[in-house]
Amino acid sequence: MITEHALLPVIEGMEEEFMAAFERARPLIAATEGFEGLQLSRSIETPHIFLLLVLWQSVEAHTIGFRGSENYLQWKHLLHRFYEPFPVVEHFRTIDPMTDAPAERAY
C-alpha cells in the first residue's frame, strides 16, 4: 500500500469554492484502478492549507494510471487553479516492523 501525501495551499478566500470543487473531483480519482481511498483534512492553524492523503495499490496506479487518464485532465481543470504555490506530492510506503529490517544505528 502506498500513501500519496500532498499539502494543498489554497488561495486565501477560495477555500469554500475549493471544497465544493473537490467534491465534484472526488469521483474522478476514485474511479482509477488501484485507488484505495482518500482523506482530505483542513488545517486548524492555517485554514487555507489542506492535507490530501490518497491510498494507492502502487505508485504507478497514481503516476501512470490516474495522471495518464482523461479523468486527471478533468481533475486538473477543477482543482489546479486553487493552488498557490503548486503542491509538492510525495509517495510513502508504510513500514511494517514485522517484515522491515531495522536501520543500523550509528553511535
C-alpha positions as CSV (number, residue, x, y, z in Angstrom):
1,M,0.0,0.0,0.0
2,I,1.3,3.5,-1.0
3,T,0.2,6.8,0.6
4,E,0.3,9.9,-1.6
5,H,0.8,13.0,0.5
6,A,0.1,16.5,-0.7
7,L,-0.2,19.8,1.2
8,L,-2.6,21.9,-0.8
9,P,-2.0,25.6,-0.3
10,V,-5.4,27.0,-1.5
11,I,-5.5,30.7,-2.3
12,E,-7.0,32.5,0.7
13,G,-10.6,33.4,0.3
14,M,-11.2,30.4,-2.1
15,E,-11.4,27.7,0.5
16,E,-15.2,27.1,0.2
17,E,-15.1,27.1,-3.6
18,F,-12.2,24.6,-3.5
19,M,-14.0,22.2,-1.1
20,A,-17.1,22.3,-3.5
21,A,-14.8,21.6,-6.5
22,F,-13.0,18.8,-4.6
23,E,-16.3,17.0,-4.0
24,R,-17.0,17.2,-7.8
25,A,-13.5,15.9,-8.4
26,R,-13.5,13.0,-5.9
27,P,-15.3,10.5,-8.1
28,L,-12.7,11.1,-10.9
29,I,-9.9,9.8,-8.7
30,A,-12.0,7.1,-7.1
31,A,-12.7,5.6,-10.5
32,T,-9.0,4.9,-11.0
33,E,-7.8,1.3,-10.9
34,G,-5.5,0.9,-7.9
35,F,-7.2,3.6,-5.9
36,E,-7.9,2.5,-2.3
37,G,-9.3,5.6,-0.7
38,L,-8.6,9.2,0.3
39,Q,-8.8,11.7,3.1
40,L,-8.9,15.5,2.8
41,S,-8.2,17.4,6.0
42,R,-8.1,21.2,6.7
43,S,-5.5,22.9,8.9
44,I,-6.8,24.3,12.1
45,E,-4.0,26.8,12.4
46,T,-3.8,27.8,8.7
47,P,-7.3,27.2,7.3
48,H,-6.3,27.7,3.7
49,I,-3.9,24.7,3.9
50,F,-5.4,21.3,3.2
51,L,-3.8,17.9,3.5
52,L,-4.6,15.2,0.9
53,L,-3.8,11.6,1.7
54,V,-4.6,9.1,-1.0
55,L,-4.1,5.3,-0.7
56,W,-2.9,3.5,-3.8
57,Q,-2.0,-0.1,-4.6
58,S,1.2,1.2,-6.2
59,V,3.0,4.4,-7.2
60,E,2.2,3.5,-10.8
61,A,-1.5,3.4,-10.1
62,H,-1.2,7.1,-9.3
63,T,1.6,8.3,-11.6
64,I,0.6,6.3,-14.7
65,G,-2.9,5.2,-14.1
66,F,-4.5,8.4,-12.8
67,R,-2.2,11.0,-14.2
68,G,-2.3,9.4,-17.6
69,S,-6.1,9.3,-17.7
70,E,-8.8,11.5,-19.1
71,N,-10.1,11.8,-15.5
72,Y,-6.9,13.5,-14.5
73,L,-7.4,16.2,-17.1
74,Q,-10.8,16.9,-15.6
75,W,-9.3,16.8,-12.1
76,K,-6.7,19.4,-13.1
77,H,-9.4,21.6,-14.7
78,L,-11.5,21.5,-11.5
79,L,-8.7,21.9,-8.9
80,H,-5.4,23.2,-10.1
81,R,-6.5,26.9,-10.3
82,F,-6.9,27.0,-6.5
83,Y,-3.2,26.3,-5.6
84,E,-0.5,28.9,-4.9
85,P,2.2,27.7,-4.9
86,F,1.5,24.4,-6.7
87,P,1.6,21.4,-4.2
88,V,4.5,19.1,-3.8
89,V,3.3,15.5,-4.0
90,E,5.3,12.6,-2.4
91,H,4.6,8.9,-2.0
92,F,5.1,6.9,1.2
93,R,5.3,3.2,1.9
94,T,4.2,2.0,5.4
95,I,7.0,0.5,7.4
96,D,6.0,-2.9,8.8
97,P,8.1,-3.6,11.9
98,M,7.5,-7.4,11.4
99,T,9.0,-7.6,8.0
100,D,11.2,-4.5,7.5
101,A,14.7,-4.8,8.9
102,P,15.6,-2.0,11.4
103,A,18.1,0.6,10.2
104,E,21.5,0.2,11.7
105,R,22.3,2.7,14.4
106,A,25.4,4.8,14.3
107,Y,26.7,5.7,17.8
